[in-house]
Amino acid sequence: MGETTTILSELGCYLLAGQPKSPRDIVEEAHAAESLGLGTAFVSERYQWKEAATLCGAAAAVTERIQIATAATNHNTRHPMVTAGHALTMHGLTGGRFTLGIGRGIPPLQEAYGIARITTRQMEEFAGLMRTLLGGQPVFGYDGPLGKYPYLNLGTDGGSGVRLLLVAFAPMSLGLGGRCFDDVVLHTYFTDETTERCVRLVKEGAEKAGRDPDEVKVWSCFATIGDHLPYEKRLMKSVGRLATYLQGYGDLLVKTNDWDPAVLERFRADAVVQSFASGIDQSATTEQLEHLAEILPESWLAASATGSPRECVDAIEGQFGLGCDRVILHGATPEELAPVVAEYRATAQSR
Protein backbone atom coordinates (compact mmCIF):
# COMPACT_ATOMS: atom_id res chain seq x y z
CA MET A 1 0.00 0.00 0.00
CA GLY A 2 1.28 3.42 -0.88
CA GLU A 3 2.08 5.45 2.22
CA THR A 4 0.41 8.49 0.65
CA THR A 5 -3.01 6.79 0.80
CA THR A 6 -5.15 8.88 3.10
CA ILE A 7 -6.76 6.84 5.86
CA LEU A 8 -10.52 7.23 5.95
CA SER A 9 -10.88 6.87 9.70
CA GLU A 10 -14.63 7.41 9.44
CA LEU A 11 -15.16 4.29 7.31
CA GLY A 12 -14.73 0.60 8.02
CA CYS A 13 -15.67 -2.80 6.68
CA TYR A 14 -16.02 -6.36 7.88
CA LEU A 15 -13.47 -8.97 6.91
CA LEU A 16 -14.87 -12.32 5.74
CA ALA A 17 -18.25 -10.69 5.12
CA GLY A 18 -21.01 -13.06 4.14
CA GLN A 19 -19.99 -16.61 3.32
CA PRO A 20 -16.27 -16.69 2.39
CA LYS A 21 -14.78 -19.92 1.09
CA SER A 22 -12.02 -20.11 3.69
CA PRO A 23 -10.85 -18.25 6.81
CA ARG A 24 -7.55 -17.75 4.98
CA ASP A 25 -9.34 -15.22 2.78
CA ILE A 26 -8.84 -12.78 5.64
CA VAL A 27 -5.18 -12.36 4.65
CA GLU A 28 -6.02 -10.97 1.22
CA GLU A 29 -9.02 -9.03 2.50
CA ALA A 30 -7.04 -7.33 5.26
CA HIS A 31 -4.45 -6.24 2.69
CA ALA A 32 -7.20 -4.95 0.41
CA ALA A 33 -9.00 -3.04 3.16
CA GLU A 34 -5.78 -1.33 4.15
CA SER A 35 -4.95 -0.54 0.54
CA LEU A 36 -8.33 1.15 0.15
CA GLY A 37 -7.45 3.29 3.14
CA LEU A 38 -10.38 2.15 5.26
CA GLY A 39 -9.96 3.12 8.88
CA THR A 40 -11.09 -0.06 10.63
CA ALA A 41 -11.39 -3.74 9.76
CA PHE A 42 -14.06 -5.49 11.81
CA VAL A 43 -14.04 -9.18 12.66
CA SER A 44 -17.31 -10.89 13.55
CA GLU A 45 -17.53 -14.30 15.15
CA ARG A 46 -19.51 -17.39 14.18
CA TYR A 47 -19.29 -20.80 15.77
CA GLN A 48 -17.60 -22.49 12.83
CA TRP A 49 -14.31 -21.33 11.41
CA LYS A 50 -14.73 -17.63 12.19
CA GLU A 51 -13.13 -17.72 15.64
CA ALA A 52 -12.38 -14.09 16.39
CA ALA A 53 -9.05 -14.29 18.24
CA THR A 54 -7.39 -16.32 15.50
CA LEU A 55 -8.73 -14.08 12.74
CA CYS A 56 -7.66 -10.89 14.53
CA GLY A 57 -4.12 -12.21 14.83
CA ALA A 58 -3.99 -13.04 11.14
CA ALA A 59 -5.27 -9.60 10.15
CA ALA A 60 -2.80 -7.92 12.48
CA ALA A 61 0.15 -9.83 11.08
CA VAL A 62 -0.39 -8.67 7.50
CA THR A 63 -1.31 -5.00 8.10
CA GLU A 64 0.43 -1.89 9.39
CA ARG A 65 -2.08 0.96 9.69
CA ILE A 66 -5.67 -0.20 9.72
CA GLN A 67 -7.48 -0.56 13.05
CA ILE A 68 -8.73 -4.06 13.89
CA ALA A 69 -11.84 -4.58 16.00
CA THR A 70 -13.98 -7.48 17.11
CA ALA A 71 -17.64 -6.73 16.44
CA ALA A 72 -18.40 -8.84 18.13
CA THR A 73 -17.49 -11.68 20.39
CA ASN A 74 -19.35 -12.65 23.58
CA HIS A 75 -17.78 -12.12 26.97
CA ASN A 76 -19.07 -15.41 28.42
CA THR A 77 -17.52 -17.83 25.92
CA ARG A 78 -14.00 -17.33 27.29
CA HIS A 79 -12.54 -16.93 30.76
CA PRO A 80 -11.95 -13.20 31.44
CA MET A 81 -8.21 -13.78 31.74
CA VAL A 82 -8.19 -15.37 28.29
CA THR A 83 -10.08 -12.44 26.80
CA ALA A 84 -7.91 -9.88 28.57
CA GLY A 85 -4.80 -11.72 27.40
CA HIS A 86 -6.12 -11.72 23.86
CA ALA A 87 -6.69 -7.96 24.00
CA LEU A 88 -3.27 -7.29 25.53
CA THR A 89 -1.54 -9.49 22.95
CA MET A 90 -3.38 -7.83 20.07
CA HIS A 91 -2.57 -4.39 21.45
CA GLY A 92 1.12 -5.21 21.41
CA LEU A 93 1.04 -7.06 18.11
CA THR A 94 -0.66 -4.17 16.31
CA GLY A 95 1.14 -1.30 17.99
CA GLY A 96 -2.11 -0.08 19.53
CA ARG A 97 -4.48 -0.74 16.63
CA PHE A 98 -6.85 -3.11 18.42
CA THR A 99 -10.38 -2.61 19.75
CA LEU A 100 -12.08 -5.29 21.85
CA GLY A 101 -15.77 -5.44 20.99
CA ILE A 102 -18.50 -7.50 22.61
CA GLY A 103 -22.22 -8.02 22.08
CA ARG A 104 -25.22 -9.74 23.58
CA GLY A 105 -25.33 -12.62 21.09
CA ILE A 106 -28.26 -14.57 19.64
CA PRO A 107 -30.40 -16.09 22.41
CA PRO A 108 -31.77 -19.11 20.46
CA LEU A 109 -28.24 -20.13 19.52
CA GLN A 110 -26.96 -19.63 23.05
CA GLU A 111 -29.78 -21.75 24.43
CA ALA A 112 -29.09 -24.51 21.92
CA TYR A 113 -25.40 -24.60 22.91
CA GLY A 114 -26.03 -24.34 26.64
CA ILE A 115 -24.51 -20.88 26.89
CA ALA A 116 -26.09 -18.59 29.47
CA ARG A 117 -27.95 -15.54 28.22
CA ILE A 118 -26.00 -12.31 28.51
CA THR A 119 -27.36 -9.43 30.59
CA THR A 120 -26.70 -5.70 30.38
CA ARG A 121 -25.32 -5.78 33.91
CA GLN A 122 -22.81 -8.46 32.93
CA MET A 123 -21.55 -6.41 29.99
CA GLU A 124 -21.12 -3.37 32.23
CA GLU A 125 -19.19 -5.42 34.77
CA PHE A 126 -17.09 -6.91 32.00
CA ALA A 127 -16.09 -3.47 30.70
CA GLY A 128 -14.96 -2.44 34.16
CA LEU A 129 -13.08 -5.68 34.70
CA MET A 130 -11.24 -5.37 31.37
CA ARG A 131 -10.22 -1.78 32.06
CA THR A 132 -8.87 -2.81 35.46
CA LEU A 133 -6.89 -5.77 34.13
CA LEU A 134 -5.61 -4.02 30.99
CA GLY A 135 -4.59 -1.09 33.17
CA GLY A 136 -2.27 -3.38 35.10
CA GLN A 137 -4.31 -3.66 38.27
CA PRO A 138 -5.12 -6.99 39.97
CA VAL A 139 -8.62 -8.10 40.89
CA PHE A 140 -9.08 -9.89 44.21
CA GLY A 141 -12.12 -11.89 45.26
CA TYR A 142 -14.49 -10.97 42.46
CA ASP A 143 -17.97 -12.36 43.13
CA GLY A 144 -20.61 -10.80 40.92
CA PRO A 145 -22.62 -11.07 37.70
CA LEU A 146 -19.64 -12.49 35.79
CA GLY A 147 -19.00 -15.33 38.24
CA LYS A 148 -16.49 -15.95 41.02
CA TYR A 149 -12.79 -15.28 40.51
CA PRO A 150 -10.47 -15.34 43.53
CA TYR A 151 -7.63 -13.61 41.69
CA LEU A 152 -7.15 -12.06 38.25
CA ASN A 153 -4.04 -10.21 37.10
CA LEU A 154 -2.24 -9.55 33.82
CA GLY A 155 0.75 -8.13 35.65
CA THR A 156 1.31 -5.22 33.28
CA ASP A 157 -0.38 -1.99 32.29
CA GLY A 158 0.62 -2.41 28.66
CA GLY A 159 -2.98 -2.67 27.49
CA SER A 160 -4.42 0.49 29.02
CA GLY A 161 -4.89 1.96 25.53
CA VAL A 162 -7.19 -0.81 24.27
CA ARG A 163 -10.53 0.63 23.19
CA LEU A 164 -13.69 -1.17 24.20
CA LEU A 165 -16.62 -1.51 21.82
CA LEU A 166 -20.23 -2.58 22.28
CA VAL A 167 -22.61 -3.79 19.60
CA ALA A 168 -25.86 -2.33 20.89
CA PHE A 169 -29.50 -2.65 19.96
CA ALA A 170 -32.04 -1.85 22.68
CA PRO A 171 -32.19 1.30 24.85
CA MET A 172 -30.46 -0.22 27.90
CA SER A 173 -27.54 -1.45 25.81
CA LEU A 174 -27.26 1.85 23.97
CA GLY A 175 -27.13 3.75 27.25
CA LEU A 176 -24.51 1.31 28.50
CA GLY A 177 -22.45 1.92 25.38
CA GLY A 178 -22.32 5.64 26.06
CA ARG A 179 -21.63 5.08 29.74
CA CYS A 180 -18.83 2.51 29.61
CA PHE A 181 -17.51 1.92 26.08
CA ASP A 182 -15.44 3.86 23.55
CA ASP A 183 -17.23 2.74 20.40
CA VAL A 184 -20.82 1.64 19.79
CA VAL A 185 -21.85 -0.27 16.67
CA LEU A 186 -25.52 -0.10 15.69
CA HIS A 187 -27.36 -2.81 13.79
CA THR A 188 -27.91 -3.17 10.07
CA TYR A 189 -31.28 -2.21 8.57
CA PHE A 190 -32.10 0.45 11.13
CA THR A 191 -34.49 3.06 9.78
CA ASP A 192 -33.45 6.70 9.80
CA GLU A 193 -35.68 7.37 12.79
CA THR A 194 -34.22 4.43 14.68
CA THR A 195 -30.66 5.47 13.86
CA GLU A 196 -31.20 9.01 15.10
CA ARG A 197 -32.81 7.74 18.30
CA CYS A 198 -30.01 5.25 18.93
CA VAL A 199 -27.30 7.85 18.46
CA ARG A 200 -29.10 10.13 20.89
CA LEU A 201 -29.37 7.40 23.52
CA VAL A 202 -25.65 6.64 23.28
CA LYS A 203 -24.64 10.28 23.57
CA GLU A 204 -27.07 10.86 26.46
CA GLY A 205 -25.62 7.82 28.23
CA ALA A 206 -22.16 9.35 27.93
CA GLU A 207 -23.30 12.72 29.22
CA LYS A 208 -25.08 11.21 32.23
CA ALA A 209 -21.88 9.36 33.11
CA GLY A 210 -19.88 12.60 32.97
CA ARG A 211 -18.11 11.60 29.76
CA ASP A 212 -17.57 13.67 26.63
CA PRO A 213 -20.19 12.35 24.18
CA ASP A 214 -17.98 13.28 21.24
CA GLU A 215 -15.38 10.81 22.48
CA VAL A 216 -17.82 7.89 22.19
CA LYS A 217 -17.90 7.01 18.50
CA VAL A 218 -21.17 5.65 17.12
CA TRP A 219 -20.85 3.44 14.07
CA SER A 220 -23.68 2.94 11.60
CA CYS A 221 -23.57 -0.64 10.30
CA PHE A 222 -24.84 0.16 6.82
CA ALA A 223 -25.46 -2.50 4.20
CA THR A 224 -23.55 -1.43 1.09
CA ILE A 225 -24.71 -3.32 -1.99
CA GLY A 226 -23.83 -1.51 -5.20
CA ASP A 227 -25.27 -2.29 -8.61
CA HIS A 228 -21.81 -3.25 -9.83
CA LEU A 229 -22.29 -6.56 -7.97
CA PRO A 230 -24.00 -9.51 -9.70
CA TYR A 231 -27.74 -9.79 -9.17
CA GLU A 232 -27.48 -13.05 -7.21
CA LYS A 233 -24.97 -11.53 -4.79
CA ARG A 234 -27.08 -8.42 -4.28
CA LEU A 235 -30.07 -10.58 -3.48
CA MET A 236 -28.14 -12.63 -0.92
CA LYS A 237 -26.55 -9.57 0.68
CA SER A 238 -29.90 -7.81 1.05
CA VAL A 239 -32.84 -10.22 1.25
CA GLY A 240 -30.73 -13.12 2.50
CA ARG A 241 -29.06 -11.10 5.21
CA LEU A 242 -32.22 -9.42 6.49
CA ALA A 243 -34.06 -12.75 6.46
CA THR A 244 -31.32 -14.27 8.62
CA TYR A 245 -31.59 -11.42 11.11
CA LEU A 246 -35.34 -12.00 11.30
CA GLN A 247 -34.67 -15.68 11.99
CA GLY A 248 -32.37 -14.90 14.91
CA TYR A 249 -33.95 -11.90 16.62
CA GLY A 250 -36.84 -10.77 14.47
CA ASP A 251 -39.03 -9.58 17.35
CA LEU A 252 -36.35 -7.20 18.60
CA LEU A 253 -35.57 -5.79 15.15
CA VAL A 254 -39.25 -5.29 14.32
CA LYS A 255 -39.94 -3.64 17.67
CA THR A 256 -36.90 -1.39 17.41
CA ASN A 257 -37.85 -0.17 13.95
CA ASP A 258 -41.58 0.04 14.75
CA TRP A 259 -42.33 -2.31 11.87
CA ASP A 260 -45.55 -4.27 11.49
CA PRO A 261 -45.25 -7.49 13.56
CA ALA A 262 -47.87 -9.14 11.35
CA VAL A 263 -45.33 -9.14 8.52
CA LEU A 264 -42.86 -10.97 10.74
CA GLU A 265 -45.47 -13.57 11.59
CA ARG A 266 -46.20 -14.17 7.90
CA PHE A 267 -42.47 -14.46 7.27
CA ARG A 268 -42.06 -17.05 10.02
CA ALA A 269 -45.07 -19.04 8.82
CA ASP A 270 -43.79 -19.24 5.25
CA ALA A 271 -42.91 -22.76 4.13
CA VAL A 272 -39.63 -21.67 2.55
CA VAL A 273 -38.50 -19.95 5.74
CA GLN A 274 -39.45 -22.98 7.81
CA SER A 275 -37.42 -25.24 5.54
CA PHE A 276 -34.14 -23.73 6.78
CA ALA A 277 -32.49 -25.39 9.77
CA SER A 278 -29.73 -22.74 9.82
CA GLY A 279 -29.18 -19.19 8.60
CA ILE A 280 -30.91 -18.36 5.32
CA ASP A 281 -27.85 -16.47 4.11
CA GLN A 282 -25.77 -19.65 4.35
CA SER A 283 -27.56 -21.78 1.77
CA ALA A 284 -30.56 -20.10 0.13
CA THR A 285 -30.92 -20.40 -3.64
CA THR A 286 -31.67 -17.43 -5.86
CA GLU A 287 -35.17 -18.76 -6.41
CA GLN A 288 -35.78 -18.99 -2.65
CA LEU A 289 -34.46 -15.46 -2.14
CA GLU A 290 -36.71 -14.12 -4.87
CA HIS A 291 -39.63 -15.72 -3.08
CA LEU A 292 -38.62 -14.11 0.21
CA ALA A 293 -38.22 -10.75 -1.52
CA GLU A 294 -41.94 -10.88 -2.25
CA ILE A 295 -42.70 -11.38 1.46
CA LEU A 296 -40.42 -8.69 2.89
CA PRO A 297 -41.54 -5.08 2.36
CA GLU A 298 -39.23 -2.92 0.27
CA SER A 299 -39.27 -0.38 3.08
CA TRP A 300 -37.58 -2.92 5.37
CA LEU A 301 -34.67 -3.20 2.95
CA ALA A 302 -34.46 0.52 2.18
CA ALA A 303 -31.99 1.39 4.94
CA SER A 304 -28.96 0.53 2.83
CA ALA A 305 -26.58 1.90 0.22
CA THR A 306 -27.68 0.65 -3.19
CA GLY A 307 -27.46 1.69 -6.82
CA SER A 308 -24.49 3.31 -8.51
CA PRO A 309 -21.33 4.20 -6.56
CA ARG A 310 -22.56 7.80 -6.51
CA GLU A 311 -25.92 6.76 -5.08
CA CYS A 312 -24.18 4.56 -2.51
CA VAL A 313 -22.01 7.47 -1.39
CA ASP A 314 -25.05 9.73 -1.05
CA ALA A 315 -26.67 7.14 1.22
CA ILE A 316 -23.50 6.68 3.27
CA GLU A 317 -23.16 10.41 3.79
CA GLY A 318 -26.76 10.44 4.92
CA GLN A 319 -25.75 8.30 7.92
CA PHE A 320 -23.46 11.09 9.10
CA GLY A 321 -26.40 13.44 8.76
CA LEU A 322 -28.32 11.25 11.20
CA GLY A 323 -25.62 11.78 13.83
CA CYS A 324 -23.38 8.76 13.29
CA ASP A 325 -19.68 9.44 13.74
CA ARG A 326 -18.53 6.62 11.48
CA VAL A 327 -19.94 4.11 9.01
CA ILE A 328 -19.22 0.43 8.46
CA LEU A 329 -19.72 -0.46 4.79
CA HIS A 330 -21.38 -3.70 5.71
CA GLY A 331 -21.86 -7.01 3.92
CA ALA A 332 -19.28 -6.60 1.16
CA THR A 333 -15.63 -7.49 0.76
CA PRO A 334 -13.00 -4.77 0.27
CA GLU A 335 -12.79 -5.75 -3.40
CA GLU A 336 -16.55 -5.32 -3.76
CA LEU A 337 -16.37 -1.96 -1.99
CA ALA A 338 -13.59 -0.51 -4.15
CA PRO A 339 -15.81 1.46 -6.58
CA VAL A 340 -17.81 2.95 -3.73
CA VAL A 341 -14.72 3.97 -1.75
CA ALA A 342 -13.17 5.51 -4.87
CA GLU A 343 -16.32 7.57 -5.40
CA TYR A 344 -16.34 8.58 -1.75
CA ARG A 345 -12.77 9.88 -2.06
CA ALA A 346 -13.55 11.71 -5.28
CA THR A 347 -16.59 13.35 -3.73
CA ALA A 348 -14.64 14.45 -0.67
CA GLN A 349 -11.83 15.88 -2.81
CA SER A 350 -14.25 17.85 -4.98
CA ARG A 351 -15.64 19.80 -2.05
C-alpha positions as CSV (number, residue, x, y, z in Angstrom):
1,M,0.0,0.0,0.0
2,G,1.3,3.4,-0.9
3,E,2.1,5.5,2.2
4,T,0.4,8.5,0.7
5,T,-3.0,6.8,0.8
6,T,-5.2,8.9,3.1
7,I,-6.8,6.8,5.9
8,L,-10.5,7.2,6.0
9,S,-10.9,6.9,9.7
10,E,-14.6,7.4,9.4
11,L,-15.2,4.3,7.3
12,G,-14.7,0.6,8.0
13,C,-15.7,-2.8,6.7
14,Y,-16.0,-6.4,7.9
15,L,-13.5,-9.0,6.9
16,L,-14.9,-12.3,5.7
17,A,-18.2,-10.7,5.1
18,G,-21.0,-13.1,4.1
19,Q,-20.0,-16.6,3.3
20,P,-16.3,-16.7,2.4
21,K,-14.8,-19.9,1.1
22,S,-12.0,-20.1,3.7
23,P,-10.8,-18.3,6.8
24,R,-7.6,-17.8,5.0
25,D,-9.3,-15.2,2.8
26,I,-8.8,-12.8,5.6
27,V,-5.2,-12.4,4.7
28,E,-6.0,-11.0,1.2
29,E,-9.0,-9.0,2.5
30,A,-7.0,-7.3,5.3
31,H,-4.4,-6.2,2.7
32,A,-7.2,-5.0,0.4
33,A,-9.0,-3.0,3.2
34,E,-5.8,-1.3,4.2
35,S,-4.9,-0.5,0.5
36,L,-8.3,1.1,0.2
37,G,-7.4,3.3,3.1
38,L,-10.4,2.2,5.3
39,G,-10.0,3.1,8.9
40,T,-11.1,-0.1,10.6
41,A,-11.4,-3.7,9.8
42,F,-14.1,-5.5,11.8
43,V,-14.0,-9.2,12.7
44,S,-17.3,-10.9,13.5
45,E,-17.5,-14.3,15.2
46,R,-19.5,-17.4,14.2
47,Y,-19.3,-20.8,15.8
48,Q,-17.6,-22.5,12.8
49,W,-14.3,-21.3,11.4
50,K,-14.7,-17.6,12.2
51,E,-13.1,-17.7,15.6
52,A,-12.4,-14.1,16.4
53,A,-9.1,-14.3,18.2
54,T,-7.4,-16.3,15.5
55,L,-8.7,-14.1,12.7
56,C,-7.7,-10.9,14.5
57,G,-4.1,-12.2,14.8
58,A,-4.0,-13.0,11.1
59,A,-5.3,-9.6,10.1
60,A,-2.8,-7.9,12.5
61,A,0.2,-9.8,11.1
62,V,-0.4,-8.7,7.5
63,T,-1.3,-5.0,8.1
64,E,0.4,-1.9,9.4
65,R,-2.1,1.0,9.7
66,I,-5.7,-0.2,9.7
67,Q,-7.5,-0.6,13.0
68,I,-8.7,-4.1,13.9
69,A,-11.8,-4.6,16.0
70,T,-14.0,-7.5,17.1
71,A,-17.6,-6.7,16.4
72,A,-18.4,-8.8,18.1
73,T,-17.5,-11.7,20.4
74,N,-19.4,-12.6,23.6
75,H,-17.8,-12.1,27.0
76,N,-19.1,-15.4,28.4
77,T,-17.5,-17.8,25.9
78,R,-14.0,-17.3,27.3
79,H,-12.5,-16.9,30.8
80,P,-12.0,-13.2,31.4
81,M,-8.2,-13.8,31.7
82,V,-8.2,-15.4,28.3
83,T,-10.1,-12.4,26.8
84,A,-7.9,-9.9,28.6
85,G,-4.8,-11.7,27.4
86,H,-6.1,-11.7,23.9
87,A,-6.7,-8.0,24.0
88,L,-3.3,-7.3,25.5
89,T,-1.5,-9.5,22.9
90,M,-3.4,-7.8,20.1
91,H,-2.6,-4.4,21.4
92,G,1.1,-5.2,21.4
93,L,1.0,-7.1,18.1
94,T,-0.7,-4.2,16.3
95,G,1.1,-1.3,18.0
96,G,-2.1,-0.1,19.5
97,R,-4.5,-0.7,16.6
98,F,-6.9,-3.1,18.4
99,T,-10.4,-2.6,19.7
100,L,-12.1,-5.3,21.8
101,G,-15.8,-5.4,21.0
102,I,-18.5,-7.5,22.6
103,G,-22.2,-8.0,22.1
104,R,-25.2,-9.7,23.6
105,G,-25.3,-12.6,21.1
106,I,-28.3,-14.6,19.6
107,P,-30.4,-16.1,22.4
108,P,-31.8,-19.1,20.5
109,L,-28.2,-20.1,19.5
110,Q,-27.0,-19.6,23.0
111,E,-29.8,-21.7,24.4
112,A,-29.1,-24.5,21.9
113,Y,-25.4,-24.6,22.9
114,G,-26.0,-24.3,26.6
115,I,-24.5,-20.9,26.9
116,A,-26.1,-18.6,29.5
117,R,-27.9,-15.5,28.2
118,I,-26.0,-12.3,28.5
119,T,-27.4,-9.4,30.6
120,T,-26.7,-5.7,30.4
121,R,-25.3,-5.8,33.9
122,Q,-22.8,-8.5,32.9
123,M,-21.6,-6.4,30.0
124,E,-21.1,-3.4,32.2
125,E,-19.2,-5.4,34.8
126,F,-17.1,-6.9,32.0
127,A,-16.1,-3.5,30.7
128,G,-15.0,-2.4,34.2
129,L,-13.1,-5.7,34.7
130,M,-11.2,-5.4,31.4
131,R,-10.2,-1.8,32.1
132,T,-8.9,-2.8,35.5
133,L,-6.9,-5.8,34.1
134,L,-5.6,-4.0,31.0
135,G,-4.6,-1.1,33.2
136,G,-2.3,-3.4,35.1
137,Q,-4.3,-3.7,38.3
138,P,-5.1,-7.0,40.0
139,V,-8.6,-8.1,40.9
140,F,-9.1,-9.9,44.2
141,G,-12.1,-11.9,45.3
142,Y,-14.5,-11.0,42.5
143,D,-18.0,-12.4,43.1
144,G,-20.6,-10.8,40.9
145,P,-22.6,-11.1,37.7
146,L,-19.6,-12.5,35.8
147,G,-19.0,-15.3,38.2
148,K,-16.5,-15.9,41.0
149,Y,-12.8,-15.3,40.5
150,P,-10.5,-15.3,43.5
151,Y,-7.6,-13.6,41.7
152,L,-7.2,-12.1,38.2
153,N,-4.0,-10.2,37.1
154,L,-2.2,-9.6,33.8
155,G,0.7,-8.1,35.6
156,T,1.3,-5.2,33.3
157,D,-0.4,-2.0,32.3
158,G,0.6,-2.4,28.7
159,G,-3.0,-2.7,27.5
160,S,-4.4,0.5,29.0
161,G,-4.9,2.0,25.5
162,V,-7.2,-0.8,24.3
163,R,-10.5,0.6,23.2
164,L,-13.7,-1.2,24.2
165,L,-16.6,-1.5,21.8
166,L,-20.2,-2.6,22.3
167,V,-22.6,-3.8,19.6
168,A,-25.9,-2.3,20.9
169,F,-29.5,-2.6,20.0
170,A,-32.0,-1.8,22.7
171,P,-32.2,1.3,24.9
172,M,-30.5,-0.2,27.9
173,S,-27.5,-1.5,25.8
174,L,-27.3,1.9,24.0
175,G,-27.1,3.8,27.3
176,L,-24.5,1.3,28.5
177,G,-22.5,1.9,25.4
178,G,-22.3,5.6,26.1
179,R,-21.6,5.1,29.7
180,C,-18.8,2.5,29.6
181,F,-17.5,1.9,26.1
182,D,-15.4,3.9,23.6
183,D,-17.2,2.7,20.4
184,V,-20.8,1.6,19.8
185,V,-21.9,-0.3,16.7
186,L,-25.5,-0.1,15.7
187,H,-27.4,-2.8,13.8
188,T,-27.9,-3.2,10.1
189,Y,-31.3,-2.2,8.6
190,F,-32.1,0.4,11.1
191,T,-34.5,3.1,9.8
192,D,-33.4,6.7,9.8
193,E,-35.7,7.4,12.8
194,T,-34.2,4.4,14.7
195,T,-30.7,5.5,13.9
196,E,-31.2,9.0,15.1
197,R,-32.8,7.7,18.3
198,C,-30.0,5.3,18.9
199,V,-27.3,7.9,18.5
200,R,-29.1,10.1,20.9
201,L,-29.4,7.4,23.5
202,V,-25.6,6.6,23.3
203,K,-24.6,10.3,23.6
204,E,-27.1,10.9,26.5
205,G,-25.6,7.8,28.2
206,A,-22.2,9.3,27.9
207,E,-23.3,12.7,29.2
208,K,-25.1,11.2,32.2
209,A,-21.9,9.4,33.1
210,G,-19.9,12.6,33.0
211,R,-18.1,11.6,29.8
212,D,-17.6,13.7,26.6
213,P,-20.2,12.3,24.2
214,D,-18.0,13.3,21.2
215,E,-15.4,10.8,22.5
216,V,-17.8,7.9,22.2
217,K,-17.9,7.0,18.5
218,V,-21.2,5.6,17.1
219,W,-20.8,3.4,14.1
220,S,-23.7,2.9,11.6
221,C,-23.6,-0.6,10.3
222,F,-24.8,0.2,6.8
223,A,-25.5,-2.5,4.2
224,T,-23.6,-1.4,1.1
225,I,-24.7,-3.3,-2.0
226,G,-23.8,-1.5,-5.2
227,D,-25.3,-2.3,-8.6
228,H,-21.8,-3.2,-9.8
229,L,-22.3,-6.6,-8.0
230,P,-24.0,-9.5,-9.7
231,Y,-27.7,-9.8,-9.2
232,E,-27.5,-13.0,-7.2
233,K,-25.0,-11.5,-4.8
234,R,-27.1,-8.4,-4.3
235,L,-30.1,-10.6,-3.5
236,M,-28.1,-12.6,-0.9
237,K,-26.5,-9.6,0.7
238,S,-29.9,-7.8,1.0
239,V,-32.8,-10.2,1.2
240,G,-30.7,-13.1,2.5
241,R,-29.1,-11.1,5.2
242,L,-32.2,-9.4,6.5
243,A,-34.1,-12.7,6.5
244,T,-31.3,-14.3,8.6
245,Y,-31.6,-11.4,11.1
246,L,-35.3,-12.0,11.3
247,Q,-34.7,-15.7,12.0
248,G,-32.4,-14.9,14.9
249,Y,-34.0,-11.9,16.6
250,G,-36.8,-10.8,14.5
251,D,-39.0,-9.6,17.4
252,L,-36.4,-7.2,18.6
253,L,-35.6,-5.8,15.2
254,V,-39.2,-5.3,14.3
255,K,-39.9,-3.6,17.7
256,T,-36.9,-1.4,17.4
257,N,-37.8,-0.2,13.9
258,D,-41.6,0.0,14.7
259,W,-42.3,-2.3,11.9
260,D,-45.6,-4.3,11.5
261,P,-45.2,-7.5,13.6
262,A,-47.9,-9.1,11.3
263,V,-45.3,-9.1,8.5
264,L,-42.9,-11.0,10.7
265,E,-45.5,-13.6,11.6
266,R,-46.2,-14.2,7.9
267,F,-42.5,-14.5,7.3
268,R,-42.1,-17.1,10.0
269,A,-45.1,-19.0,8.8
270,D,-43.8,-19.2,5.3
271,A,-42.9,-22.8,4.1
272,V,-39.6,-21.7,2.5
273,V,-38.5,-19.9,5.7
274,Q,-39.5,-23.0,7.8
275,S,-37.4,-25.2,5.5
276,F,-34.1,-23.7,6.8
277,A,-32.5,-25.4,9.8
278,S,-29.7,-22.7,9.8
279,G,-29.2,-19.2,8.6
280,I,-30.9,-18.4,5.3
281,D,-27.8,-16.5,4.1
282,Q,-25.8,-19.7,4.3
283,S,-27.6,-21.8,1.8
284,A,-30.6,-20.1,0.1
285,T,-30.9,-20.4,-3.6
286,T,-31.7,-17.4,-5.9
287,E,-35.2,-18.8,-6.4
288,Q,-35.8,-19.0,-2.7
289,L,-34.5,-15.5,-2.1
290,E,-36.7,-14.1,-4.9
291,H,-39.6,-15.7,-3.1
292,L,-38.6,-14.1,0.2
293,A,-38.2,-10.8,-1.5
294,E,-41.9,-10.9,-2.2
295,I,-42.7,-11.4,1.5
296,L,-40.4,-8.7,2.9
297,P,-41.5,-5.1,2.4
298,E,-39.2,-2.9,0.3
299,S,-39.3,-0.4,3.1
300,W,-37.6,-2.9,5.4
301,L,-34.7,-3.2,2.9
302,A,-34.5,0.5,2.2
303,A,-32.0,1.4,4.9
304,S,-29.0,0.5,2.8
305,A,-26.6,1.9,0.2
306,T,-27.7,0.6,-3.2
307,G,-27.5,1.7,-6.8
308,S,-24.5,3.3,-8.5
309,P,-21.3,4.2,-6.6
310,R,-22.6,7.8,-6.5
311,E,-25.9,6.8,-5.1
312,C,-24.2,4.6,-2.5
313,V,-22.0,7.5,-1.4
314,D,-25.0,9.7,-1.0
315,A,-26.7,7.1,1.2
316,I,-23.5,6.7,3.3
317,E,-23.2,10.4,3.8
318,G,-26.8,10.4,4.9
319,Q,-25.8,8.3,7.9
320,F,-23.5,11.1,9.1
321,G,-26.4,13.4,8.8
322,L,-28.3,11.2,11.2
323,G,-25.6,11.8,13.8
324,C,-23.4,8.8,13.3
325,D,-19.7,9.4,13.7
326,R,-18.5,6.6,11.5
327,V,-19.9,4.1,9.0
328,I,-19.2,0.4,8.5
329,L,-19.7,-0.5,4.8
330,H,-21.4,-3.7,5.7
331,G,-21.9,-7.0,3.9
332,A,-19.3,-6.6,1.2
333,T,-15.6,-7.5,0.8
334,P,-13.0,-4.8,0.3
335,E,-12.8,-5.8,-3.4
336,E,-16.5,-5.3,-3.8
337,L,-16.4,-2.0,-2.0
338,A,-13.6,-0.5,-4.2
339,P,-15.8,1.5,-6.6
340,V,-17.8,3.0,-3.7
341,V,-14.7,4.0,-1.7
342,A,-13.2,5.5,-4.9
343,E,-16.3,7.6,-5.4
344,Y,-16.3,8.6,-1.7
345,R,-12.8,9.9,-2.1
346,A,-13.5,11.7,-5.3
347,T,-16.6,13.3,-3.7
348,A,-14.6,14.5,-0.7
349,Q,-11.8,15.9,-2.8
350,S,-14.3,17.8,-5.0
351,R,-15.6,19.8,-2.0
